[in-house]
Amino acid sequence: MAKNNLITVYCFGEEIGRLGFDENRGASFFQYNEAFLQTGKYQRLFPLIITRIKQTQVFDKYNNDTFRGLPPMIADSLPDLFGNIIFKIWIESADRNAGKISVLEQLTYVGSRGMGALEYRPSKLVSSDDTIDIDEITEVVRRVLDQKGQVSAPQLDHASLLNIFKIGTSAGGMRPKILVSEHKTQGTIIAGDVIVDDNYNHYLVKLGIDDDVKYSRELVEYSYYLAATRNGIEMTESKMIENKHFATLRFDRVAGKKKHVLTATGITGFDYTEPKVSAYENLFELLVYLKCPHKDVEQMFRRMVFNLVFANHDDHLKNHSFLYDEEQDEWGLAPAYDVTYSLNPELNIKTKSRALSVNGKRTEIGIEDVKVIAQKYTIKNYKGVIEEVQESTLYWKKVASEVGIPDTIRDSIFKNFALFV
């Protein structure tokens, strides 16, 4: 661990400041690098919570499972459920107790391999020379996720876990996913979190390795991607790999450069698991506060309507992100992601409370509730947007059949779509 229990935070090659953590208090403290402050660069890098001053700032109200005592924008860099599973097994394979690894140590393991542009040092170095066998990766991940399996199986050796670690722990969320980089001309695939190079397309790949369901969650997400982009929802280019794995281009790697990205939770400190702050209105207010262009407000409205109509109930605050333009020192709405059917179609669930409320409601949201949002944030022709999205449900039904989603699953999902009168 770093001397004095401190790590250094970098962004765009600049030393931004130092981060410390008090285990006894469950509190963190951050101090800007005074030389960085004097440059005047990136004034809006952290638009909320961290103040741009040279004095040490203490953060003692974020000691929960979401932030783990860190400033929210730093906590954004930590892996979520699946990444933590891989991290734990990788640590234990090296004969270390994962329970004794501090949150700062975990950040140093993330190092320069995290999502977005923030980097943490010291970090353990991993080689970028290893190529990836996606079948081997898939099999190891399958074994990791299989609660009945033995983690001491020969396939879970240190080398394989290192490969999984350097891919898996940088990607958050609950679904098994890896980061890979595909050479644009040669087609070779390498670990996706150790190189930033315009010769590669950088993908986040969701692995289709489920044995517990009779349909492909990845194909469902792909069908939603096709319907969403047809509706003018901005998403990065995505594709299916061998009709099993859903691959989407990363928007935090553009033209061989890292892009600074924060989730709505990371910017605001709103805990995405807390209903009292989980509202679409808070996303619209954040767009206004960040002075994003009105087209971003209109885009958010379209995404809200799509999620309502297409029964994406898992549209929580960490599933909405913002991109920083370091040249203009401006923020804008990032492309949409994790847009999919969030219920279990095999159970034929009809209603479920939404992650984000609309006009104070999480169920039985109607056109009048949507109208309130449209009028408050000056959305022109909101009825036209609703009509476009609703009409596309028939397009989705056609696409779902074409990509191979079973008819029973397709019909179960379709019956749960919300059609406003």
N, C-alpha and C positions, 0 to 999 in steps of 0.2 A: 504494500500500500504506500501511497505517497507520503513523504515526510510531512509531519504536522497535520496529517489527515486532511489534506487539501488536494484538490485536482484543478487543473486549468481548463477553462472553456475557450474554445476557438470557433471562429466562423469566418469563412472566406479567407483563410490564412492569417487572420488577425487574432491576437490574444485579446479576448474580450474581458476576461476577469477570472477570479478564483472562487471556487465553491467549496464550502466546508459543511460538515454535518456533526451535530452533537447527538450521539446515540442516547444519552440519558434523557435529554429533553425531547427527542424526536423532532428537532428543529434544524433547519439549515441556515447558512449565512452566505451571502454573496457580496463580493467587492469588485467593482469595475477596475480594470487596469487603467491607471491614470493616464498613461501614454496614449491608450486608445481613446479615452474621452477627449484628449487634447486634439486629436485628429479631426474631430467633428463628424466622423463617418457614421453612416447607418443610424441616424438619429432615432428611427422608429423600429429598430430591430426587435425590441421588446416593448410593444406599445402600451402595455398595462402591467401593473403589479411591481415590476422592478423599475425603480426610479433611476434616472441617469445622473447619479451623484457619485462622488469619490468615497463617501463614507460607507462602512460596512452595513448591509441591510440584513435583518433577521427575519426568517419566515417560520413562524411557530404555529400556524393554524391549518397546516396542510398534512398533518400526521394521520393519514388514513390510507386505505388500500389503493385509492386512485393516484395519490401524489407521493405517498411514502415519505412525507416530510420535506420534499423538495419544492422549490419554486415551480409552479405549474408548467412553464415553458421548458424547463429542464426535464421534468417528469415525463413530458411528451416523448423523450428519447428512450425511455425504458421499454423493454418488451412487455407485452401483455401475456395472457394466459398460456398460449401455445409456446411462445418464446421462452417463458419462464420454466415450462416443463423441460424443454431442451437444455436450457441453461443449468438447471438443477442436475440433470443426469450427466451433462458434460463435466460439471464441477466434481461430482462424486466419482466419475471415472478417473479423475486425477487424484483420488484419495483425499479430497477436501470436503469439509462439511458445508453443504450449501446453506444451511441455516445460520452459519457464522459469517457469510459473505455480506459485507455492508453495502448499502445502496450506492456509496461512492465507488466501491470496488466494482460493482456491476456496471456502473457508467464507464469505468476505465476499460472494462472488457468490451463494451460497445465501441469505445474509442472513436475511430473515424469511420466506422462501418454503419452508423445509425442512419435512420431515415432523415431526410432534410439535410441541412448544412452544418448543424452544430457538431462539434467534435470535442472529445475529452481526453486529456493526457494526465498521467502516463497511461498507456494502453499496451496490452500484449500484442505483439506483432504476429500476423499469420501470413503464410506465403500466398501469393497470388498466382503461383505457377500451376497449382493442381487443377486438373480438369474434372468435370463433374459427370458422373454416370447417373442420369436421372432415375433409372430403374433402381439403382442401389440406394439412392436417397429416398425414393418412395418406399422401398422395403424397410429401411431403417425407421422412417417416420411411422410407418404402419405399426412396427413393433413397439415403438415408444408409446403410441397412443393406445395400444391394446392393453387394457387393464389386467387381462388374464395372462399376458405374456411375462416372460422372465427377462428383466433388464440385463441379466448377465449372459444373454445369448451371444454366441461368437460374433454375430454381425454388429453388435454394439461395442466394437472395440474403440480404442481411443481415437484412432485416425478417422474412423467414420463419424464419430461424435463430433470431432473437431470440424469436419466438413458441415455437418448439420448445424453445429453451433454458429459458425461464421455466416451461414445463410439464414438460419431460422431465427436467431435471437434478435435480429435487426428489424424483423417484421412483427407488428403487433397484431392483436385480435385473437379470436378464439379458434378460427379455422386453421388447419395445417397449411402452411405456406412457406415458400422459399423465394429467395432473390437470386436471379440468374442474369448473366449478361451474354448475349448472343452476338457473335461477330457478324457484321453486316454483309461481308462478302464470303468469308470462309464457312460461316454457319456453326463454328465451334462454340461450345458453351462453357463458361467458367463461373466461379463464384461471383454473385452479383453485388457483393458489398465490399470488395477489396480493390476495385478499380473504377475510375471515372474517366471514360474515354469515348470520344465521339465516333470511334470505329465500331462501337457496340451499341446494340439496342438493349436497354436495361429493363427487365421485366420483374414484376411480382407475380408469382405463379401459385395459384391455389390448387392444391393437390387433390385429385379425385381418388381417394383410397378408402372410402367408406364401405363397410360390409354390412352395416346395420340398417341401411335403407335400400329400397328397391328402385331408386331413381338417382340421377346424378344432380347433386346440388350445383355443380359447376356448369352443367348445361342449362339449368334454370337461370343461373346468374348471367350466362351468355345470352339467353333469350331476352332477359330484361335489358341487358346492354343494347341489344339491337333495337328494342322498342324505345328505350330512353333516347338514344342518339337520333333516332328517326323523329323524335318529338322536340329536337333542339336542345336537349340536355347535353352540356359539354362534358365529355369524358375522353380519356386517352384511348388510343387505338387498342383493341383487345381481340383475342383469338383463342380458339380451342387447340390444344396440342393432343393429337391422336384421339380427339373426341373424348378425352378424359380430364385434362387439366386446363383450367381457365387462366390465361396469361394476359396481363394488362401492362402496357408501357407505364413506367414510373414518371410522374410529373415533377419529381424532385431531382431528376437527372436529365438535363437539357443541354444539347450541343456540347457535351463533354464537360459540363460544369454542374456543381451542386446548387440546388435551389433551397433557400430557407423556407421551411413550411412549418406551420403550427396549426393544431386543431383548435376548434372553438374552445374546448376545455383548457388547452394549453395557454391560450391568449388570456382568457378571462379568469381562470381559476374556478369556474363553475364545474362542480363535480357532476359528471355525466350520469351518475347513478342516482342523483338527487332529483326527485320529481319537482320540487319547488322552483328549481332554476331551469328545468328542462322544457323549454317552450320555443316554438318557432319565432315568436316575437323577440326573444333574446338574440337569435341569429340575425334578424333584420336590424335590430338596434346596433349590433356589433358592426354590421356593414356600414351603417350610417356613421358610427363613431370612427371607424377606420377610414372614412371618406372614400369608400369604394365607389366606382362609377355606378350610375343608376341601372345600367345594363346588368350589373351583378345582382342588384335587388330584384330585377325582373327574372333573372336566371334562378335565384333562390325561390321565388314564387312558383316558377314552373316545376322546380324540383319538389317543392312541398306538395303541389297538386298531384304530381306523378306518384309520390310515395303514398298519398292518401288513396288514390284510385287503385294503384297496383298492390296495395296491402303490404307495403314495406314498413312494418311497425318498428324496426330496429334502427331508425334514423336518428340515433342519439347524437349528442354534441361532439363526440370524438369521431363521428362519421361525417363531419363537415370540417373542411380545412381551408386555410388561407395561404396564399403565396406572396412572398416578399420580393419586390423588385429592388435590388440593391443599387441599381443605377439611378432610379428615380426616387428612392426612399419612400416607396408607396406599397400599400397592400391591396390585394385583389382576391376574389374568390377562386379557390383552386378547383380543378375538374372534380366532378362527382365520382364517388367510388362506393363500394359495398352496397350497390343498388340491386336488391334482389328480394324474392319472397322470403319473409323471415319466419313464417309459421311452418308447421309440419303438415304437408298436404295429405300424408297418409292417415292423419288423425281427423281430417276434415274439420278443422277448427274454424269457426265462423267469426268469432269476435275476440279481440284481445286489446288490452289497454296499450296505447301507443307510447313510445319512448318520449316523443315531443308532443306537447299539447298545442292545440290551435284554438285561440279565443277561450282559453281556460278549460278546454275539453280534450279528453283522451279517447273517448268512444262516442259513437253516434255524431260524428262531425258532419255538418251539413253545409250546403252552399251559402247560407247566411253567415256561418262562421268564417268561411273563406272570403266572403265579401268584406267582412270587417278588416281582415288583413290587407286585402287589395286596396281598400279606400284609405287606410292609414298610411300605406307606403306607396301610394300613387301608382298603382298598376293599371295601365290602360288595357281595355279589352280583356278583362280577366275572364269573362264568360267565354270568350273565344279560346283562351288557353285551356279552360276546363273542357270545352267541346273537343279540342284537338286531342287532348290526352285520353278522353273517354273513347273517342273513335279508334284510337290506336290499340285498344284492348282486343279488337278483332284481328288486327295485324299480328299482335302477340300470339293469339291463339293459333294462327296459321303458321307462324315461325316456330312455335313450340313443337308442333307436329313435325315440321321439316327437319329440325335439329335432332329429333329422336326422343323427346320427352314422352313417356307413356301417356296414352289417352286418359287414363284414370287420374293420373297426377295433374295433367293439363286441365282437365275439367274441374278437379277439386280446387285448384288455384283460381281458375276463372270465376267460379261461383263466389269466391270471397272478394272479388273486386268491388270497389265502392263506386256506384254510379249515381252522381248527383242529379236530382230532378230539377 
